[in-house]
Amino acid sequence: RVALRTLITVTVAHVPVEAEAAAVIRPIMPRSTR
C-alpha cells in the first residue's frame, strides 16, 4: 500500500512538471532546429 501511495503521488506530481517542461521546450525547439 505504501509503495502504491508513493507511486500515485509521484505520478500526480510528475504530470504538472511534464506539462511545464513541454510548455518551456515547445518555444525553444523551433529555435534550436533553426
C-alpha positions as protocol buffer text, in pm:
chain_id: "A"
residue {
  index: 1
  type: ARG
  ca { x: 0 y: 0 z: 0 }
}
residue {
  index: 2
  type: VAL
  ca { x: 282 y: 242 z: 85 }
}
residue {
  index: 3
  type: ALA
  ca { x: 458 y: 175 z: -246 }
}
residue {
  index: 4
  type: LEU
  ca { x: 131 y: 225 z: -434 }
}
residue {
  index: 5
  type: ARG
  ca { x: 65 y: 550 z: -248 }
}
residue {
  index: 6
  type: THR
  ca { x: 414 y: 684 z: -326 }
}
residue {
  index: 7
  type: LEU
  ca { x: 375 y: 575 z: -690 }
}
residue {
  index: 8
  type: ILE
  ca { x: 47 y: 769 z: -718 }
}
residue {
  index: 9
  type: THR
  ca { x: 195 y: 1081 z: -554 }
}
residue {
  index: 10
  type: VAL
  ca { x: 497 y: 1066 z: -787 }
}
residue {
  index: 11
  type: THR
  ca { x: 282 y: 1028 z: -1099 }
}
residue {
  index: 12
  type: VAL
  ca { x: 45 y: 1305 z: -988 }
}
residue {
  index: 13
  type: ALA
  ca { x: 339 y: 1536 z: -915 }
}
residue {
  index: 14
  type: HIS
  ca { x: 508 y: 1431 z: -1242 }
}
residue {
  index: 15
  type: VAL
  ca { x: 213 y: 1531 z: -1464 }
}
residue {
  index: 16
  type: PRO
  ca { x: 224 y: 1910 z: -1396 }
}
residue {
  index: 17
  type: VAL
  ca { x: 604 y: 1908 z: -1416 }
}
residue {
  index: 18
  type: GLU
  ca { x: 589 y: 1735 z: -1755 }
}
residue {
  index: 19
  type: ALA
  ca { x: 328 y: 1989 z: -1872 }
}
residue {
  index: 20
  type: GLU
  ca { x: 551 y: 2279 z: -1763 }
}
residue {
  index: 21
  type: ALA
  ca { x: 852 y: 2120 z: -1932 }
}
residue {
  index: 22
  type: ALA
  ca { x: 653 y: 2081 z: -2256 }
}
residue {
  index: 23
  type: ALA
  ca { x: 542 y: 2445 z: -2238 }
}
residue {
  index: 24
  type: VAL
  ca { x: 906 y: 2553 z: -2194 }
}
residue {
  index: 25
  type: ILE
  ca { x: 1050 y: 2315 z: -2456 }
}
residue {
  index: 26
  type: ARG
  ca { x: 796 y: 2393 z: -2732 }
}
residue {
  index: 27
  type: PRO
  ca { x: 910 y: 2756 z: -2786 }
}
residue {
  index: 28
  type: ILE
  ca { x: 1279 y: 2652 z: -2759 }
}
residue {
  index: 29
  type: MET
  ca { x: 1259 y: 2359 z: -3006 }
}
residue {
  index: 30
  type: PRO
  ca { x: 1196 y: 2568 z: -3323 }
}
residue {
  index: 31
  type: ARG
  ca { x: 1485 y: 2798 z: -3230 }
}
residue {
  index: 32
  type: SER
  ca { x: 1725 y: 2507 z: -3181 }
}
residue {
  index: 33
  type: THR
  ca { x: 1617 y: 2341 z: -3509 }
}
residue {
  index: 34
  type: ARG
  ca { x: 1665 y: 2668 z: -3698 }
}
